């Protein structure tokens, strides 16, 4: 049975903050993103960009405020939220004995696509990121930049209506950042909701987003 995103991509965070004991990780902030829109989270290190993405993705409960996706409380235990949200926050799980294309075929077929054509879709995605010639490599054989592109491929290969990306530009040179900008622009133009933490002004400008500036948490 195919498992596809059933929720629409409206993302809302209202007055969300996060504290642990006496340590503030994220000061109260509002975020609103609709289908076909990109919102960039900016702020110095320690301002809580990753924390905010985790709250929006339902991976972390806020101390104050509420977060929702498609009108439902953001909770990654909710199957509808999991089907709707694809996130690159931290390091995805990979397997040492699976090649890049093996990983993409596994994810693609797990999320309900036709296994007979999973290889074709995986090859096309790797090619769009400029690493199609690395399809038979293992993850531990990649350079840091190639590994980042592969992580993006793992995120984009599954169906979703909301993309949450934590600094997708990291470890990429200018040329590869332009490739990523074009691919993400295409996702947004096709109706995806994109919320991403980003330090790169060129990538930010290329996606013509709304910008949310976070205040230092400490």
N, C-alpha and C positions, 0 to 999 in steps of 0.2 A: 504494500500500500504506500502510495507516495505521501511524503510528509513535506508539505510546503508551508510557507509563511501565510498564516490566515489573518494576522493582525495588520492593520494599516500602520504606517511608519511614523505617526506623530509621537515625538519625544517631548516630555515635559519634566522639568525639575524645578520645584518651587521651594525656595528657602532652604535648600539642602545644605547641611554642614556635617562635619565629622570630627569628633573628638574622642580620644581615648584617655581616660583619667583626666589629667590636667594638660594633656598635649592636644593642641588643635592641628588637625590635618587638613581641614578645609573650612574656610569661612563661608557663611551663608551666601548662596548664589542661586540665580534663576537661569534656566536654559530652556529655550523653546525652538524646536526644529521640526519642520514639516516635510512630507515627501517631496523629493526634488530639490531639497535645500541642503547646503553644507554649513555647519557651524564649527568654527575653529575656537578651541580653548587655548588661550595664551596666558603666560605668567611665568615668573621666575621659578627656578627649581625649588621645590618645597611648598609651592602654592596650592597643591592639591589637584592637579590636572588628572593624574592617574586615578586618584581616589574618586573624583567626580565621574570619570568614565566607568569605574567599577560600580558606583551607585546606580548610574543610568542603566547599566547592563544587568542589574539585579544580583550582582556578586557580593555586594556590601550594603548593609542597612545604614541609612543616614541617622545621625544623632537627632537632627531636626529636619523638618520639611518632608516632602513627598517626591517620588520619582515614578513616572509611568511611561509605558510604551503602548501605543494604540488604545489608550484609555484604561489599560490594566496596570495594577501595581507592578513595578519592576522587580521581578523575582525570578532568578534563573532556574528555580525548581518548577516553575510553571511551564508546562510543555509548549504553550502558545508563545511565551516569551522566548524560549530556546529556539523555536522554529523561526521566529521573526528576526532575532538579533544575531549578527556575526561580529565577533570582536577579536581584535588583535591587541591584547593587553598582556604584556609579559611574553614568555616564551611558550609557544604551542608544544604539545607533546608530539614527538616524532619517534620513529623506530629505526634502530641502527641497521637492521637487515632489510629495510624496504627502500627502494629507490624513490626519487622525487615523483615520478609518474605513478608508482605503486601507491604512494600516499594520496595523490589526488584522485585516483580511481577508487580507493577505499572510501574517501570522504564523499565523493560524488554518488557512488552507488548506495552508501549508507543513508543518504538523504533522499533516496527514492528515485533517482534518475535511472534511465535504462542502462544496465551494466554493459550491454553490448556496444554502447557508444561512449562510455565513460572515458576510455583511453583517448578518443578523438577530442573530447572537450578538454581533458587535461593537457594534451599536447598544445591545443590552441591557446590555453591560458598561459602556459609557460612561454610560448612564443610571443604573446603580447607583452610579456614582461622582459623579453630579451634574453631568456635563459632556456629556450627550447632545446638547445644543443646539450643541455645538462640533464635531460630527462632520465638517463640511466645512471646518474650519480647517486651516491648515498648522502644524506644530510651532513654527515661528519666530514665529507670531502669538499664542502663548499667554503669559499671565502666569506668574510663577514658580510660583504655587500650582497653576494649571491644568496646567502642564508636569509637576509632580510627580504629579498624578493620572493624567495620560496615561502616564507612565513605569510606574506601577502597573498600568494597563490592559495595557500591552505585556507585562508580566511574567505577569499572571494569565490572559491570553488563550490561552496554550499549555497543553497538558496537563502535569501534574506531580504528583508525590506529596510532594515536598519544596520548601518555599519558603524562600529565604534573602533577607532584606530588611535593607538598611542604612539605618536611620533613616527609615522610610517616612513619618514624621510631619513631616519637615522642610518648611518653607515653607507649611504648612497652618494655617489658623485653627482655632479650637476646634470649630466646626461640621463642617468637613471632616474633622478628626481623628476625630470621632465616626462619621462615615460610613465612614471607612477601618476603624475598630475593628469596626464591625458586619460589614463585608465579610470581614475577616480572621477574625473569630469564626466566620462561616459556613464558611469554608474549613477551619478546624480541626475544626468539628463534623462536617464531611463526611469527615474522616479524613486531612486533610493534616498533614504535620509542618512546623511553622513555627519557624524560628530567626531571630531578628531583633535587631539592635542598636537600642536605643531609649533616649531621654532623657526621654520624656514619662511621668510617673507615672500619669496618667489612662488613657492607652492601655495601659500595662503592666497596670494593675488590671483593665481591661475584658476583657483576654484571659486573666485568671486563670492566669498562666504559672508555670513554674519560672524562677528567676532565677539567672544566673551572674554574679558580680561579678568583674571583672578588675582585677588590681593594676596600678598604674602601671608602664609598661615601663621607664622610666628613673628 
